[in-house]
Amino acid sequence: MKIEIDSNYIIVLEDDVLLETIVSKIIHSIDPSVKIVWFTDGSQAIDFIIKSAELPEMILLDILLPGKIDGLRFQELIQQMNEPIPTVFMSSLSRVGFDKLMRKRNRDLPFIGKPLIENQAKRVIEICLSQSGHGMPKVA
């Protein structure tokens, strides 16, 4: 059975619940109507996506997560889906450390450093959404 949800939603996979307010503020400054579905566990997020009638507009995720599926494994599983979902990593790794990790995996993915700097995070999310061809409106 498919889960019915508006097509205008973003998944945030992050175990630091203190970031919820900041991330929500940033996303809602881009589109106040978007629904944010928050997960702290990669397995639950994968199950949700598989059971959802609509794919999310994008996914924001941490690299280090508790449980069996960390952010890197989660992204690998998402990448195997037929339709790509724009994904942005959030991490306390340095930009250099993140780039090194991505080179080892032959990937080039957007990155937001922690602690979050709101205007930088907003810009990365806006660029990712505008390049993805997904439905969220771009705010000038």
ROSE-4610 file (N, C-alpha, C; in Angstrom, 1 decimal, always signed):
// ROSE-4610
residu = [M/M/M/K/K/K/I/I/I/E/E/E/I/I/I/D/D/D/S/S/S/N/N/N/Y/Y/Y/I/I/I/I/I/I/V/V/V/L/L/L/E/E/E/D/D/D/D/D/D/V/V/V/L/L/L/L/L/L/E/E/E/T/T/T/I/I/I/V/V/V/S/S/S/K/K/K/I/I/I/I/I/I/H/H/H/S/S/S/I/I/I/D/D/D/P/P/P/S/S/S/V/V/V/K/K/K/I/I/I/V/V/V/W/W/W/F/F/F/T/T/T/D/D/D/G/G/G/S/S/S/Q/Q/Q/A/A/A/I/I/I/D/D/D/F/F/F/I/I/I/I/I/I/K/K/K/S/S/S/A/A/A/E/E/E/L/L/L/P/P/P/E/E/E/M/M/M/I/I/I/L/L/L/L/L/L/D/D/D/I/I/I/L/L/L/L/L/L/P/P/P/G/G/G/K/K/K/I/I/I/D/D/D/G/G/G/L/L/L/R/R/R/F/F/F/Q/Q/Q/E/E/E/L/L/L/I/I/I/Q/Q/Q/Q/Q/Q/M/M/M/N/N/N/E/E/E/P/P/P/I/I/I/P/P/P/T/T/T/V/V/V/F/F/F/M/M/M/S/S/S/S/S/S/L/L/L/S/S/S/R/R/R/V/V/V/G/G/G/F/F/F/D/D/D/K/K/K/L/L/L/M/M/M/R/R/R/K/K/K/R/R/R/N/N/N/R/R/R/D/D/D/L/L/L/P/P/P/F/F/F/I/I/I/G/G/G/K/K/K/P/P/P/L/L/L/I/I/I/E/E/E/N/N/N/Q/Q/Q/A/A/A/K/K/K/R/R/R/V/V/V/I/I/I/E/E/E/I/I/I/C/C/C/L/L/L/S/S/S/Q/Q/Q/S/S/S/G/G/G/H/H/H/G/G/G/M/M/M/P/P/P/K/K/K/V/V/V/A/A/A]
num = [1/1/1/2/2/2/3/3/3/4/4/4/5/5/5/6/6/6/7/7/7/8/8/8/9/9/9/10/10/10/11/11/11/12/12/12/13/13/13/14/14/14/15/15/15/16/16/16/17/17/17/18/18/18/19/19/19/20/20/20/21/21/21/22/22/22/23/23/23/24/24/24/25/25/25/26/26/26/27/27/27/28/28/28/29/29/29/30/30/30/31/31/31/32/32/32/33/33/33/34/34/34/35/35/35/36/36/36/37/37/37/38/38/38/39/39/39/40/40/40/41/41/41/42/42/42/43/43/43/44/44/44/45/45/45/46/46/46/47/47/47/48/48/48/49/49/49/50/50/50/51/51/51/52/52/52/53/53/53/54/54/54/55/55/55/56/56/56/57/57/57/58/58/58/59/59/59/60/60/60/61/61/61/62/62/62/63/63/63/64/64/64/65/65/65/66/66/66/67/67/67/68/68/68/69/69/69/70/70/70/71/71/71/72/72/72/73/73/73/74/74/74/75/75/75/76/76/76/77/77/77/78/78/78/79/79/79/80/80/80/81/81/81/82/82/82/83/83/83/84/84/84/85/85/85/86/86/86/87/87/87/88/88/88/89/89/89/90/90/90/91/91/91/92/92/92/93/93/93/94/94/94/95/95/95/96/96/96/97/97/97/98/98/98/99/99/99/100/100/100/101/101/101/102/102/102/103/103/103/104/104/104/105/105/105/106/106/106/107/107/107/108/108/108/109/109/109/110/110/110/111/111/111/112/112/112/113/113/113/114/114/114/115/115/115/116/116/116/117/117/117/118/118/118/119/119/119/120/120/120/121/121/121/122/122/122/123/123/123/124/124/124/125/125/125/126/126/126/127/127/127/128/128/128/129/129/129/130/130/130/131/131/131/132/132/132/133/133/133/134/134/134/135/135/135/136/136/136/137/137/137/138/138/138/139/139/139/140/140/140]
x = [+0.8/+0.0/+0.9/+0.6/+1.3/+0.9/+1.8/+1.5/+1.2/+0.1/-0.3/+0.3/+1.0/+1.6/+1.7/+1.6/+1.7/+3.0/+3.0/+4.2/+5.3/+4.9/+5.8/+6.3/+7.3/+7.9/+9.4/+10.1/+11.5/+11.7/+12.6/+13.0/+14.3/+14.4/+15.6/+15.9/+17.1/+17.6/+18.8/+18.5/+19.5/+19.2/+20.2/+20.0/+20.1/+20.5/+20.6/+19.3/+18.4/+17.1/+17.2/+18.3/+18.4/+18.5/+18.9/+18.9/+17.5/+16.5/+15.2/+14.7/+14.8/+14.2/+15.0/+16.3/+17.1/+16.8/+16.8/+16.6/+15.2/+14.2/+12.8/+12.7/+13.4/+13.3/+13.9/+15.0/+15.7/+14.8/+14.3/+13.4/+12.2/+11.5/+10.3/+10.5/+11.8/+12.1/+12.1/+12.4/+12.3/+10.9/+10.2/+8.8/+8.1/+7.2/+6.5/+5.5/+5.1/+4.1/+4.7/+6.0/+6.6/+6.5/+6.2/+6.1/+7.5/+8.0/+9.3/+9.0/+9.6/+9.4/+10.8/+10.9/+12.1/+12.3/+13.5/+13.9/+15.2/+15.4/+16.7/+17.3/+16.6/+17.0/+16.9/+18.0/+18.0/+17.1/+16.9/+16.0/+14.6/+14.2/+12.8/+12.6/+13.6/+13.5/+13.4/+14.2/+14.1/+12.7/+12.2/+10.9/+9.8/+9.9/+9.0/+9.0/+10.2/+10.3/+9.7/+10.1/+9.6/+8.0/+7.5/+6.0/+5.3/+6.0/+5.3/+4.9/+3.7/+3.2/+4.0/+4.6/+5.4/+6.8/+7.8/+9.1/+9.3/+10.2/+10.4/+11.1/+11.0/+11.6/+13.1/+13.6/+15.0/+15.2/+16.4/+16.8/+18.0/+17.9/+19.0/+19.4/+20.7/+21.1/+22.4/+22.6/+23.8/+24.6/+25.9/+26.7/+26.7/+26.9/+27.0/+25.6/+25.0/+23.7/+23.7/+22.9/+22.8/+22.1/+22.3/+21.5/+22.4/+21.7/+22.4/+22.7/+21.9/+22.1/+22.6/+23.9/+24.4/+24.0/+24.4/+24.1/+24.7/+25.9/+26.5/+25.8/+25.4/+24.7/+23.3/+22.7/+21.3/+21.4/+22.4/+22.5/+22.8/+23.5/+23.7/+22.4/+21.6/+20.3/+19.4/+19.4/+18.6/+19.0/+20.4/+20.9/+20.5/+20.2/+19.8/+18.3/+17.6/+16.2/+16.1/+15.1/+15.0/+15.0/+14.3/+14.3/+15.2/+16.2/+17.1/+16.4/+16.8/+16.3/+17.4/+17.3/+18.4/+18.8/+20.0/+20.5/+21.6/+21.5/+22.5/+23.0/+24.3/+24.8/+25.0/+24.7/+25.1/+26.0/+27.2/+28.2/+29.1/+29.6/+30.6/+32.0/+32.1/+33.4/+33.8/+35.0/+35.5/+35.1/+35.1/+34.8/+35.9/+37.2/+38.2/+38.0/+37.6/+37.4/+36.2/+35.1/+34.0/+34.4/+35.1/+35.5/+36.4/+37.3/+38.1/+37.3/+36.3/+35.4/+34.6/+34.1/+33.4/+34.2/+35.5/+36.4/+36.6/+36.7/+36.9/+35.7/+34.6/+33.4/+33.0/+33.8/+33.6/+32.3/+32.0/+30.8/+31.1/+30.2/+30.3/+28.9/+28.8/+27.4/+27.5/+26.4/+26.3/+26.6/+27.1/+27.5/+27.2/+26.6/+26.4/+27.2/+28.1/+28.9/+28.1/+28.4/+27.9/+29.0/+28.7/+27.4/+26.9/+25.6/+25.0/+25.1/+25.4/+25.4/+24.2/+23.1/+21.8/+21.9/+22.5/+22.5/+23.2/+24.3/+25.0/+24.1/+23.5/+22.7/+21.5/+20.9/+19.8/+20.2/+21.3/+21.8/+22.1/+22.7/+22.9/+21.6/+20.6/+19.3/+18.6/+18.6/+18.0/+18.7/+20.0/+20.7/+20.3/+20.3/+20.0/+18.6/+17.7/+16.3/+16.1/+16.7/+16.6/+17.2/+18.3/+19.0/+18.3/+17.5/+16.9/+15.7/+15.0/+13.8/+12.6/+12.7/+11.6/+10.7/+9.6/+8.5/+8.5/+9.4/+9.4/+9.7/+8.9/+9.2/+10.4/+11.1/+12.3/+11.9/+12.3/+12.0/+13.2/+12.8/+13.9/+14.5]
y = [-1.2/+0.0/+1.2/+2.2/+3.4/+4.4/+5.2/+6.3/+7.5/+8.1/+9.3/+10.6/+11.4/+12.6/+13.6/+14.8/+15.9/+15.7/+16.0/+15.8/+16.9/+17.9/+19.0/+18.7/+17.8/+17.5/+17.3/+17.5/+17.3/+16.4/+15.4/+14.6/+15.1/+15.2/+15.5/+14.3/+13.8/+12.6/+13.1/+13.4/+14.0/+13.6/+13.2/+12.7/+13.9/+15.0/+16.2/+17.0/+16.7/+17.3/+18.8/+19.3/+20.7/+21.5/+20.8/+21.4/+21.6/+20.9/+20.9/+22.3/+23.2/+24.5/+25.3/+25.2/+26.0/+25.5/+24.2/+23.6/+23.9/+23.8/+24.1/+25.6/+26.5/+27.9/+28.2/+27.5/+27.7/+27.2/+26.0/+25.4/+26.3/+26.7/+27.4/+28.9/+29.4/+30.7/+30.5/+29.3/+29.1/+28.8/+28.0/+27.6/+27.3/+28.3/+28.1/+26.9/+26.5/+25.4/+24.0/+23.9/+22.6/+21.8/+20.5/+19.7/+19.1/+19.1/+18.5/+17.3/+16.2/+14.9/+14.5/+14.5/+14.4/+12.9/+12.4/+11.1/+11.2/+10.3/+10.2/+8.8/+8.0/+6.6/+6.4/+5.9/+5.7/+4.6/+3.6/+2.5/+3.0/+3.8/+4.3/+5.2/+6.0/+6.9/+6.2/+5.1/+4.3/+3.6/+3.1/+2.4/+3.5/+4.7/+5.7/+6.1/+6.2/+6.6/+5.5/+4.2/+3.1/+3.0/+3.3/+3.2/+4.5/+5.6/+6.8/+6.8/+7.4/+7.5/+8.5/+9.5/+10.5/+10.5/+10.8/+11.0/+12.4/+12.5/+13.9/+14.8/+16.1/+17.1/+17.0/+16.7/+16.5/+15.9/+15.5/+14.9/+15.6/+16.0/+16.6/+15.5/+15.1/+14.1/+14.3/+13.8/+13.7/+12.5/+12.5/+11.3/+10.3/+10.8/+9.9/+9.8/+8.6/+8.3/+7.1/+7.0/+5.7/+4.7/+3.4/+2.4/+1.7/+0.9/+0.1/+0.9/+1.9/+2.7/+4.1/+4.4/+5.7/+6.5/+7.8/+8.7/+8.2/+7.7/+7.3/+6.1/+5.1/+3.9/+4.3/+5.2/+5.7/+6.3/+7.1/+7.8/+6.7/+5.7/+4.6/+3.9/+3.7/+3.1/+4.0/+5.2/+6.2/+6.3/+6.2/+6.3/+5.1/+4.0/+2.8/+2.9/+3.8/+4.0/+4.5/+4.2/+4.6/+6.1/+6.8/+8.3/+8.9/+9.7/+10.4/+11.4/+11.4/+12.4/+13.3/+14.6/+15.5/+15.3/+15.2/+14.9/+15.9/+16.4/+17.3/+16.7/+16.6/+16.1/+17.3/+17.1/+18.0/+17.3/+18.0/+17.3/+18.2/+17.8/+18.6/+18.3/+17.4/+17.2/+18.6/+18.8/+20.0/+19.7/+20.8/+20.7/+19.8/+19.9/+19.1/+17.6/+17.4/+16.0/+15.4/+16.2/+15.7/+15.4/+16.3/+16.1/+14.8/+14.6/+13.5/+12.2/+12.2/+11.1/+10.8/+11.8/+11.7/+11.2/+11.6/+11.2/+9.7/+9.2/+7.7/+6.9/+7.6/+6.9/+7.3/+8.1/+8.6/+9.3/+10.2/+11.0/+12.5/+13.3/+14.7/+15.2/+15.4/+15.8/+17.1/+17.8/+19.1/+18.8/+19.9/+19.7/+21.0/+20.9/+22.0/+21.6/+22.5/+22.3/+22.6/+21.9/+22.2/+22.8/+23.7/+24.3/+25.0/+25.0/+25.6/+27.1/+27.7/+29.1/+29.3/+29.9/+29.9/+30.4/+31.5/+32.0/+31.0/+30.4/+29.4/+28.2/+27.7/+26.5/+26.7/+27.9/+28.3/+28.3/+28.8/+28.9/+27.5/+26.6/+25.3/+24.5/+24.7/+24.1/+24.6/+25.9/+26.6/+26.1/+26.0/+25.6/+24.1/+23.3/+21.9/+21.7/+22.4/+22.3/+22.9/+24.0/+24.6/+23.7/+23.0/+22.2/+20.8/+20.5/+19.1/+19.0/+20.1/+20.1/+19.7/+19.7/+19.3/+20.5/+20.3/+21.2/+22.4/+22.6/+23.7/+25.0/+26.0/+27.3/+27.9/+28.6/+29.4/+30.8/+31.2/+32.5/+33.4/+34.6/+35.5/+36.3]
z = [+0.0/+0.0/+0.0/-0.9/-1.0/+0.0/+0.5/+1.4/+0.6/+0.9/+0.1/+0.8/+0.1/+0.6/-0.5/-0.2/-1.2/-2.0/-3.3/-4.0/-3.7/-2.9/-2.6/-1.2/-1.1/+0.3/+0.1/+1.2/+1.3/+2.5/+2.3/+3.4/+4.0/+5.4/+6.1/+6.9/+6.7/+7.5/+8.3/+9.6/+10.4/+11.9/+12.6/+14.0/+15.0/+14.6/+15.5/+15.4/+16.3/+16.3/+16.6/+17.1/+17.3/+16.0/+14.9/+13.6/+12.9/+13.5/+12.9/+12.7/+13.7/+13.5/+12.5/+12.5/+11.5/+10.1/+9.9/+8.5/+8.1/+8.9/+8.6/+8.2/+8.9/+8.6/+7.2/+6.9/+5.6/+4.5/+4.6/+3.6/+3.4/+4.5/+4.3/+3.8/+3.9/+3.3/+1.8/+1.3/-0.2/-0.6/+0.1/-0.2/+1.1/+1.5/+2.8/+2.8/+1.6/+1.6/+1.6/+1.5/+1.4/+2.7/+2.7/+3.9/+4.1/+5.3/+5.7/+6.5/+6.0/+6.6/+7.2/+8.5/+9.3/+9.8/+9.5/+10.0/+10.7/+11.7/+12.3/+12.0/+11.3/+11.0/+9.5/+8.9/+7.4/+7.0/+7.7/+7.4/+7.3/+8.2/+8.2/+7.0/+6.7/+5.6/+4.2/+4.1/+2.9/+2.8/+3.8/+3.8/+3.4/+4.0/+3.6/+2.2/+1.6/+0.2/-0.7/-0.4/-1.2/-1.1/+0.0/+0.2/-0.3/-0.5/-0.9/-2.4/-2.6/-4.0/-4.8/-4.1/-4.8/-4.2/-5.0/-4.5/-4.0/-3.0/-2.5/-3.5/-3.3/-4.1/-4.0/-2.7/-2.5/-1.1/-0.8/+0.4/+1.0/+2.2/+3.0/+4.0/+4.0/+5.0/+5.6/+6.8/+7.5/+7.0/+7.1/+6.8/+7.9/+9.1/+10.2/+10.9/+10.8/+11.4/+12.2/+13.3/+14.0/+13.2/+13.6/+12.9/+11.8/+11.0/+10.0/+8.7/+8.5/+7.2/+7.6/+7.3/+7.5/+6.2/+6.2/+5.1/+3.8/+3.8/+2.6/+2.0/+2.8/+2.3/+1.9/+2.6/+2.2/+0.8/+0.6/-0.7/-1.8/-1.5/-2.5/-2.9/-1.9/-2.1/-2.9/-2.6/-3.4/-4.8/-5.0/-6.3/-7.2/-6.6/-7.3/-7.8/-7.3/-7.7/-9.2/-9.9/-11.3/-11.5/-10.6/-10.7/-9.7/-10.2/-9.3/-8.4/-7.1/-6.2/-5.8/-6.0/-5.6/-4.1/-3.8/-2.5/-2.1/-0.9/-0.3/+1.0/+1.2/+2.4/+3.4/+4.6/+5.7/+6.6/+6.9/+7.8/+8.5/+9.6/+10.3/+9.8/+8.8/+8.1/+7.4/+7.3/+6.5/+5.1/+4.3/+2.8/+2.2/+2.6/+2.1/+2.4/+3.7/+4.1/+3.4/+3.2/+2.4/+1.0/+0.3/-1.1/-1.2/-0.3/-0.3/-0.2/+0.7/+0.9/-0.4/-1.1/-2.3/-3.4/-3.5/-4.6/-4.4/-3.2/-3.0/-3.5/-3.5/-4.0/-5.4/-6.1/-7.4/-7.5/-6.6/-6.6/-6.4/-6.8/-6.6/-6.2/-4.9/-4.4/-3.7/-3.7/-2.9/-1.4/-0.7/+0.6/+1.4/+2.6/+3.5/+4.8/+5.2/+6.4/+7.6/+8.7/+10.0/+10.9/+11.7/+11.9/+10.7/+10.5/+9.3/+9.3/+8.2/+8.0/+7.0/+7.6/+6.9/+5.5/+5.1/+3.8/+2.8/+3.3/+2.4/+2.2/+3.3/+3.2/+2.3/+2.4/+1.5/+0.1/-0.2/-1.6/-2.2/-1.4/-1.9/-2.2/-1.3/-1.5/-2.7/-2.9/-4.0/-5.3/-5.4/-6.6/-6.9/-5.9/-6.1/-6.6/-6.1/-6.5/-7.9/-8.2/-9.6/-10.7/-10.3/-11.3/-11.4/-10.5/-10.5/-11.4/-11.7/-12.5/-11.7/-10.4/-9.5/-9.3/-8.7/-8.7/-7.8/-6.9/-6.0/-6.7/-6.4/-7.1/-6.6/-7.5/-7.1/-6.6/-5.5/-5.0/-5.4/-5.9/-6.4/-5.2]
